[in-house]
Amino acid sequence: MESMPTTTARTAKSFYLRAFFVACLGITGSLTAAVAATSASPEKMQVPSLDLRAGQAIPLLGHWFPAAGNASSRAPAIVLLHGCGGPYGRGGDLSERMQDYSKLLNAQGWHVLVLDSLTPRGERELCTQRIGSRAITMTERRRDTLGALQWLAARPDVDGKRLALLGWSNGGSTVLASTNLNHAEVKAAALRPRAAVAFYPGCEADLKRGYAPTAPLLMLTGAADDWTAAAPCEALAQQAQVKSSGASSEKNDAVAIKPQFIAYPGAFHGFDSKAPVRVRADVPNGIKPGAGVHVGGQPEAFAQSRTAMLSFLREQLRAEQP
């Protein structure tokens, strides 16, 4: 990996079930003062997944942070997709990461929907579960994401043509799985996001399948990540099946823009946090299964990735000129 960030394409189940139903009744956890100063406390929303149980759409829990501004105007909206640990902190409120990013994105004039794919299905976390044995896979998470996009587009305060996905780790992998035309459900979807951002995703599955993006994609990774390695993401960006220049546009065409890839030197998994680096021995996956993985923040990567993310989203979500 290069010494500077590189861009390729030069470019207890029952407890959580109870928590879910309590949340759906509208009992909210407190937000930090910083978030509250930027937007109202999030509304608890029921968001239907495209995943079915007994023939009915699974009702997901969504935390809705509306952008401040003219209520009569439509604004872009971003779906936040949590990692394998879920969207909550130890106290049961939304995690610092989810609150912080919601505040940041609201400040840009964008609505935010934090989507919970775990507690509606009776799961607390996936991190300590081996890949291949998880009850919630990319299939469920992709269907959740596609359902969330439909829910957003139907809202009168949302510009359905300016939707974006933003995910971390397992949620970053969900971003890839939800924007890859080589998945039949994505190819058949009538609605697509305008932009997608994935922080340290696992890229192996979609690299192997072949990645044909439905939207411009930015991947932000840590060069030292030993949980979800950066190299497969770099290869995915290089090998992405984008539409050739001058080709006619069809509904099922991939976009013509190669995914962007950035790797931050010395950065581990979860670099966009203030937490110190530690080893998680309870994670059975990673580059060396059974050896544990490093997780923690790096100030330089944190700051630089935030700048890159905002710049990318501003460019992709800007209003089209008449």
VOMAR-924391 format. One record per residue (C-alpha): residue number from 0; y, x, z. Coordinates in nm, 2 decimals. Layout:
BEGIN
 pos     c2     c1     c3
 NUM      Y      X      Z
...
This chain:
BEGIN
 pos     c2     c1     c3
   0   0.00   0.00   0.00
   1   0.35   0.13  -0.08
   2   0.57   0.26   0.20
   3   0.83  -0.01   0.13
   4   0.78  -0.38   0.08
   5   0.64  -0.44  -0.27
   6   0.67  -0.74  -0.50
   7   0.40  -0.79  -0.76
   8   0.46  -1.00  -1.07
   9   0.77  -0.81  -1.10
  10   0.87  -0.99  -1.05
  11  -1.20  -2.99   2.50
  12  -1.19  -3.23   2.20
  13  -1.14  -3.54   2.41
  14  -0.82  -3.40   2.57
  15  -0.67  -3.34   2.23
  16  -0.78  -3.68   2.11
  17  -0.60  -3.84   2.40
  18  -0.30  -3.62   2.34
  19  -0.29  -3.74   1.98
  20  -0.29  -4.11   2.07
  21  -0.03  -4.05   2.34
  22   0.19  -3.87   2.08
  23   0.14  -4.16   1.84
  24   0.28  -4.39   2.10
  25   0.61  -4.20   2.09
  26   0.59  -3.99   2.40
  27   0.76  -3.67   2.31
  28   0.76  -3.32   2.45
  29   1.10  -3.16   2.51
  30   1.25  -2.94   2.24
  31   1.44  -2.62   2.32
  32   1.82  -2.67   2.35
  33   1.87  -2.46   2.03
  34   1.66  -2.70   1.82
  35   1.81  -3.01   1.98
  36   2.16  -2.88   1.89
  37   2.06  -2.86   1.53
  38   1.87  -3.18   1.49
  39   1.75  -3.47   1.69
  40   1.42  -3.46   1.87
  41   1.15  -3.50   1.61
  42   1.01  -3.85   1.55
  43   0.63  -3.89   1.57
  44   0.51  -4.02   1.24
  45   0.18  -4.14   1.11
  46   0.11  -3.97   0.78
  47  -0.19  -4.09   0.58
  48  -0.42  -3.81   0.45
  49  -0.60  -3.84   0.12
  50  -0.91  -3.76   0.33
  51  -1.11  -4.07   0.42
  52  -1.31  -4.18   0.73
  53  -1.52  -4.49   0.69
  54  -1.33  -4.56   0.37
  55  -0.99  -4.55   0.54
  56  -0.72  -4.28   0.52
  57  -0.72  -4.06   0.82
  58  -0.39  -4.11   1.00
  59  -0.24  -3.77   1.07
  60   0.03  -3.69   1.32
  61   0.35  -3.57   1.17
  62   0.66  -3.44   1.35
  63   0.97  -3.54   1.15
  64   1.28  -3.34   1.17
  65   1.54  -3.51   0.95
  66   1.82  -3.30   0.81
  67   2.17  -3.38   0.93
  68   2.41  -3.53   0.68
  69   2.48  -3.83   0.47
  70   2.20  -4.08   0.54
  71   2.25  -4.24   0.20
  72   2.18  -3.92   0.01
  73   1.84  -3.77  -0.07
  74   1.76  -3.42   0.05
  75   1.48  -3.18  -0.01
  76   1.18  -3.18   0.23
  77   0.94  -2.91   0.34
  78   0.59  -2.96   0.49
  79   0.51  -2.70   0.76
  80   0.14  -2.62   0.77
  81   0.01  -2.47   1.09
  82  -0.24  -2.19   1.13
  83  -0.59  -2.21   1.29
  84  -0.43  -2.24   1.64
  85  -0.26  -2.57   1.55
  86   0.11  -2.66   1.57
  87   0.14  -2.66   1.95
  88   0.22  -2.41   2.22
  89   0.04  -2.37   2.56
  90   0.24  -2.65   2.72
  91   0.15  -2.91   2.45
  92   0.49  -2.92   2.28
  93   0.54  -2.79   1.93
  94   0.51  -2.41   1.93
  95   0.81  -2.19   1.93
  96   0.74  -2.10   1.57
  97   0.73  -2.46   1.45
  98   1.05  -2.54   1.64
  99   1.23  -2.23   1.53
 100   1.15  -2.28   1.16
 101   1.23  -2.65   1.17
 102   1.57  -2.56   1.31
 103   1.63  -2.29   1.05
 104   1.53  -2.52   0.76
 105   1.73  -2.82   0.89
 106   2.03  -2.59   0.89
 107   1.99  -2.55   0.52
 108   2.02  -2.93   0.47
 109   1.64  -2.98   0.43
 110   1.41  -3.23   0.60
 111   1.11  -3.09   0.78
 112   0.76  -3.24   0.84
 113   0.53  -3.05   1.08
 114   0.18  -3.18   1.00
 115  -0.10  -3.17   1.25
 116  -0.44  -3.16   1.09
 117  -0.64  -3.09   1.40
 118  -0.59  -3.33   1.69
 119  -0.64  -3.64   1.48
 120  -0.99  -3.51   1.41
 121  -1.05  -3.41   1.77
 122  -1.01  -3.03   1.73
 123  -0.80  -2.80   1.94
 124  -0.81  -2.49   1.73
 125  -1.02  -2.32   1.46
 126  -0.95  -1.95   1.53
 127  -1.26  -1.89   1.74
 128  -1.48  -2.07   1.49
 129  -1.66  -1.87   1.22
 130  -1.56  -1.95   0.87
 131  -1.84  -2.15   0.72
 132  -1.91  -2.34   1.04
 133  -1.58  -2.52   1.07
 134  -1.56  -2.90   1.06
 135  -1.21  -2.88   0.92
 136  -1.21  -2.68   0.59
 137  -0.97  -2.62   0.31
 138  -1.09  -2.95   0.16
 139  -0.96  -3.15   0.45
 140  -0.64  -2.95   0.48
 141  -0.57  -2.98   0.10
 142  -0.61  -3.36   0.12
 143  -0.38  -3.37   0.42
 144  -0.12  -3.18   0.23
 145  -0.14  -3.39  -0.08
 146  -0.11  -3.70   0.13
 147   0.19  -3.56   0.31
 148   0.36  -3.49  -0.03
 149   0.31  -3.85  -0.13
 150   0.44  -3.98   0.21
 151   0.75  -3.77   0.17
 152   0.82  -3.87  -0.19
 153   0.81  -4.24  -0.08
 154   1.08  -4.20   0.17
 155   1.43  -4.32   0.07
 156   1.60  -4.01   0.23
 157   1.39  -3.76   0.05
 158   1.44  -3.61  -0.30
 159   1.08  -3.63  -0.42
 160   1.15  -3.38  -0.69
 161   1.25  -3.11  -0.44
 162   0.95  -3.08  -0.21
 163   0.81  -2.75  -0.07
 164   0.51  -2.62   0.12
 165   0.54  -2.36   0.40
 166   0.23  -2.24   0.58
 167   0.10  -1.96   0.81
 168  -0.24  -1.80   0.80
 169  -0.49  -2.09   0.77
 170  -0.19  -2.30   0.67
 171  -0.10  -2.03   0.42
 172  -0.44  -2.06   0.27
 173  -0.38  -2.43   0.26
 174  -0.07  -2.37   0.05
 175  -0.28  -2.19  -0.20
 176  -0.56  -2.45  -0.20
 177  -0.30  -2.73  -0.25
 178  -0.12  -2.56  -0.55
 179  -0.42  -2.43  -0.75
 180  -0.50  -2.63  -1.06
 181  -0.85  -2.50  -1.05
 182  -0.92  -2.75  -0.77
 183  -0.99  -3.09  -0.93
 184  -0.79  -3.28  -0.67
 185  -0.48  -3.07  -0.74
 186  -0.52  -3.11  -1.11
 187  -0.54  -3.48  -1.07
 188  -0.25  -3.51  -0.84
 189   0.05  -3.69  -0.98
 190   0.29  -3.52  -0.74
 191   0.36  -3.15  -0.71
 192   0.58  -2.94  -0.49
 193   0.88  -2.75  -0.63
 194   0.80  -2.44  -0.43
 195   0.54  -2.29  -0.20
 196   0.56  -2.01   0.06
 197   0.26  -1.86   0.24
 198   0.28  -1.63   0.54
 199  -0.03  -1.40   0.56
 200  -0.27  -1.63   0.40
 201  -0.64  -1.57   0.34
 202  -0.65  -1.53  -0.03
 203  -1.01  -1.44  -0.11
 204  -1.13  -1.79  -0.19
 205  -0.86  -1.88  -0.44
 206  -0.87  -1.53  -0.58
 207  -1.25  -1.58  -0.65
 208  -1.19  -1.92  -0.79
 209  -0.90  -1.81  -1.00
 210  -0.54  -1.92  -0.91
 211  -0.34  -2.13  -1.15
 212  -0.02  -2.22  -0.97
 213   0.14  -2.56  -0.98
 214   0.46  -2.42  -0.83
 215   0.64  -2.09  -0.78
 216   0.47  -1.92  -0.49
 217   0.60  -1.65  -0.25
 218   0.34  -1.47  -0.03
 219   0.46  -1.27   0.27
 220   0.20  -1.04   0.42
 221   0.15  -0.76   0.66
 222   0.02  -0.43   0.51
 223  -0.17  -0.36   0.83
 224  -0.32  -0.71   0.87
 225  -0.68  -0.69   0.97
 226  -0.73  -1.07   1.00
 227  -0.63  -1.18   0.66
 228  -0.59  -0.87   0.44
 229  -0.30  -0.83   0.21
 230  -0.49  -0.67  -0.08
 231  -0.66  -0.99  -0.20
 232  -0.32  -1.16  -0.21
 233  -0.17  -0.88  -0.42
 234  -0.47  -0.92  -0.66
 235  -0.42  -1.30  -0.67
 236  -0.05  -1.25  -0.76
 237  -0.14  -1.01  -1.04
 238  -0.43  -1.21  -1.18
 239  -0.27  -1.56  -1.15
 240  -0.33  -1.78  -1.45
 241   0.03  -1.88  -1.55
 242   0.14  -2.06  -1.86
 243   0.22  -1.83  -2.14
 244   0.58  -1.80  -2.27
 245   0.66  -2.06  -2.54
 246   0.35  -2.27  -2.47
 247   0.40  -2.64  -2.48
 248   0.43  -2.82  -2.14
 249   0.15  -3.05  -2.03
 250   0.10  -3.24  -1.70
 251  -0.19  -3.01  -1.60
 252  -0.02  -2.68  -1.70
 253   0.03  -2.40  -1.45
 254   0.39  -2.29  -1.40
 255   0.50  -1.99  -1.61
 256   0.62  -1.78  -1.31
 257   0.39  -1.53  -1.15
 258   0.35  -1.55  -0.78
 259   0.56  -1.31  -0.58
 260   0.39  -1.09  -0.32
 261   0.55  -0.88  -0.05
 262   0.37  -0.66   0.20
 263   0.55  -0.52   0.50
 264   0.44  -0.17   0.61
 265   0.28  -0.15   0.95
 266   0.30  -0.53   1.00
 267   0.00  -0.71   1.15
 268  -0.09  -1.08   1.14
 269   0.18  -1.30   1.29
 270   0.46  -1.05   1.23
 271   0.72  -1.32   1.22
 272   0.72  -1.37   1.60
 273   0.87  -1.20   1.91
 274   0.52  -1.16   2.07
 275   0.40  -0.80   2.13
 276   0.10  -0.69   1.93
 277  -0.23  -0.75   2.10
 278  -0.60  -0.75   2.00
 279  -0.77  -1.09   1.99
 280  -1.14  -1.02   2.06
 281  -1.22  -1.39   2.05
 282  -1.17  -1.41   1.67
 283  -1.51  -1.37   1.49
 284  -1.36  -1.34   1.15
 285  -1.13  -1.08   1.00
 286  -1.18  -0.76   0.79
 287  -1.44  -0.63   1.04
 288  -1.61  -0.95   1.18
 289  -1.68  -0.91   1.55
 290  -1.44  -0.62   1.60
 291  -1.14  -0.84   1.69
 292  -0.80  -0.86   1.51
 293  -0.45  -0.75   1.58
 294  -0.18  -1.01   1.62
 295   0.19  -0.98   1.70
 296   0.54  -0.94   1.58
 297   0.73  -0.67   1.40
 298   1.11  -0.70   1.41
 299   1.18  -0.56   1.07
 300   0.92  -0.77   0.89
 301   1.03  -1.07   1.09
 302   1.39  -1.04   0.97
 303   1.31  -0.93   0.61
 304   1.05  -1.21   0.56
 305   1.30  -1.47   0.68
 306   1.56  -1.35   0.44
 307   1.31  -1.35   0.15
 308   1.18  -1.69   0.24
 309   1.53  -1.85   0.26
 310   1.64  -1.68  -0.06
 311   1.33  -1.81  -0.25
 312   1.36  -2.16  -0.12
 313   1.73  -2.19  -0.19
 314   1.67  -2.08  -0.55
 315   1.37  -2.32  -0.60
 316   1.52  -2.62  -0.42
 317   1.87  -2.62  -0.56
 318   1.97  -2.94  -0.72
 319   1.93  -2.96  -1.10
 320   2.25  -2.97  -1.30
 321   2.30  -3.30  -1.49
